[in-house]
């Protein structure tokens, strides 16, 4: 897939800096970022309880502490 993007001057400078200090080409850098974001948003092989705990969903409500037993 070919992608064309428009970067601000600041973003171009940051990308050039990353390339210079990592010795990686743009394709490799973008592939790494895509994998990192995908893994972050769609965690594979994660336990559902772990995902819920990390999301902050568990314990976010307010109410009587014995609601699960009443």
N, C-alpha and C positions, 0 to 999 in steps of 0.2 A: 504494500500500500504506500502510495506517495502522499505526503502531507506537506502543505505549504503553510507556514505560520508567519505572523508579523510580530516581531519583538521590539520593545522600546529600546532605546540606546542603553539604558541601565541593565535591562535583561540580557542584551547582547554582550555587554561587558562581563556580566556575571557568568554567562555561558563560556565565554572565552577564558575566563579565570579558571573555571572548573576544568575545562579541557586541558589547559596548560599544566595544572597541578595534579591531574589524574592520569594524564597520557591516554585518554580515551576519546574516541570519536563521538560525534553528536548522536549517531544511531545507537551506540552502546549506552550512552548516558540516558537517552530517552527510554530505551528498553528497560533499564534499571529502575527509573522513576515509575514507569508504568507498572512494573512488577511489584514495587514497594507499595504503591497506592492500591493496587488490586488486592494484595495480601492484607493490607490494613482494612479495606472495606469488605472483603469477602474472605474471612479467615477459613482456610481449609483445615479439616481434621481437628477443629476446635470442639471442645466440650460445650454443650449449650449453657450449662451453669457458669462456666468460666467466661463465656461471651457476655452473659447477662451481668455478671459481677463487674467486668471490666467496663461495661457500658454505663455503669452508674444507675441502671434501672432498678436494681434490687436495693430496697431501703430508701427510695426517693420519696415515698408517700408519707403522709402524716396520719396519725390516728392512734388508737389504743394499741399498745404493744402486743396484745393477745388476740388480735383480729383473726389470725390464722386458725385459732382454736375455738373461737366463738362464732 
